[in-house]
Amino acid sequence: MIINQSFLISVCIPCYNAQNFLAATLTAFIDQSYGNIEIIVVDDCSSDKSIEILNSFSALDNRIKVLSSSQNIGAAAARNLAFQNSSGSYIVFFDADDLINEMYLEKQISLAKLHP
C-alpha cells in the first residue's frame, strides 16, 4: 500500500535518560514504509548516554535532528521545542521509549487523506 509521499511528517520526541530504549525507538522510525519524515529529538539534559546515541543515529540518517536543552525543561516543554523546530505538514508526538509498526505513519497519512 505504498502511497504518494509528498507530505513531510515531523516526528517530535522528547528524550530524558532513555539510553535503554532510544536505539529501538529511532530504528522503528527510520524503518517506516513512509520515508518522507523528519525526526526531531530533544535531549532534555540526560545524564546517561542518550546524547551519544542520538548523535550517532543523526550522523547515519540526515532525517534525524538532535536538539539539546541547556537545562532540564521537562517533557512538555521539550515537545514544544521540537514542534517549534518542525517543518512537516503533519506532526506526531512520541516518547523516547515508544515502538511502532513499520506501516504506522503510512496508515496515518492514508487516513488523513481519506478524512481531510
VMD Tcl script that draws the C-alpha trace (Angstrom):
set ca {
  {0.00 0.00 0.00}
  {2.81 2.45 -0.79}
  {1.26 5.89 -1.19}
  {2.41 9.22 -2.55}
  {4.97 10.54 -0.09}
  {4.54 14.24 -0.82}
  {3.68 15.22 2.76}
  {6.51 15.71 5.23}
  {5.75 14.23 8.65}
  {7.56 15.69 11.65}
  {8.11 13.20 14.45}
  {8.72 15.01 17.75}
  {10.34 13.09 20.60}
  {11.41 14.40 24.00}
  {14.28 12.42 25.48}
  {15.49 12.15 29.05}
  {17.73 9.27 30.16}
  {16.37 6.89 27.54}
  {19.56 5.07 26.59}
  {17.94 1.66 27.11}
  {15.12 2.34 24.62}
  {16.39 5.00 22.25}
  {18.04 2.82 19.60}
  {14.93 0.68 19.18}
  {12.67 3.73 19.01}
  {14.81 5.52 16.43}
  {15.13 2.35 14.37}
  {11.34 1.96 14.37}
  {11.03 5.42 12.78}
  {13.94 5.02 10.38}
  {12.39 1.77 9.10}
  {8.96 3.29 8.36}
  {7.47 2.45 4.95}
  {6.63 6.16 4.70}
  {10.05 7.76 4.40}
  {9.31 11.47 3.99}
  {9.84 12.24 7.66}
  {11.98 14.36 9.92}
  {12.69 13.04 13.39}
  {13.27 15.82 15.90}
  {14.57 14.61 19.24}
  {15.11 16.99 22.13}
  {17.60 15.75 24.69}
  {16.47 17.23 27.99}
  {19.81 17.19 29.85}
  {20.12 13.41 30.01}
  {22.79 12.13 32.38}
  {23.15 8.77 30.61}
  {24.41 8.01 27.09}
  {21.27 9.26 25.32}
  {23.02 12.17 23.60}
  {25.77 9.89 22.28}
  {23.15 7.50 20.86}
  {21.23 10.41 19.31}
  {24.35 11.86 17.72}
  {25.40 8.50 16.28}
  {21.96 7.95 14.72}
  {21.90 11.53 13.44}
  {25.28 11.01 11.76}
  {23.86 7.99 9.91}
  {20.49 9.46 8.89}
  {20.05 13.11 7.92}
  {16.33 12.94 8.73}
  {17.21 12.97 12.44}
  {17.65 16.38 14.07}
  {19.02 16.46 17.60}
  {18.31 19.44 19.81}
  {19.76 19.79 23.30}
  {18.22 21.73 26.10}
  {20.69 23.70 28.22}
  {18.64 22.98 31.34}
  {16.08 20.36 32.26}
  {12.76 21.69 30.92}
  {10.50 18.64 31.19}
  {8.72 16.56 28.58}
  {6.02 19.09 27.65}
  {8.49 21.91 27.02}
  {10.79 19.52 25.12}
  {7.84 18.54 22.89}
  {7.10 22.24 22.31}
  {10.74 22.86 21.36}
  {10.61 20.00 18.86}
  {7.32 21.35 17.50}
  {8.79 24.84 17.10}
  {11.62 23.34 15.03}
  {9.40 21.16 12.87}
  {8.53 21.82 9.24}
  {6.16 18.99 8.43}
  {2.65 19.16 7.02}
  {1.75 16.69 9.75}
  {3.25 16.44 13.22}
  {3.20 13.42 15.52}
  {4.41 13.17 19.09}
  {6.02 10.09 20.61}
  {8.09 9.27 23.66}
  {11.67 8.01 23.57}
  {10.57 4.50 24.56}
  {7.73 4.12 22.03}
  {7.79 1.39 19.39}
  {5.58 1.42 16.31}
  {4.78 -0.87 13.42}
  {6.70 -0.13 10.19}
  {3.42 0.84 8.47}
  {2.20 3.20 11.20}
  {2.93 6.54 9.53}
  {1.80 5.36 6.12}
  {-1.54 4.25 7.58}
  {-1.96 7.56 9.39}
  {-1.34 9.54 6.17}
  {-3.78 7.31 4.30}
  {-6.45 8.01 6.92}
  {-5.73 11.74 6.85}
  {-6.18 11.78 3.06}
  {-9.48 9.90 3.35}
  {-10.84 12.24 6.02}
  {-9.38 15.71 5.38}
}
mol new
graphics top color blue
foreach p $ca { graphics top sphere $p radius 0.5 }
foreach p [lrange $ca 0 end-1] q [lrange $ca 1 end] { graphics top cylinder $p $q radius 0.2 }
display resetview
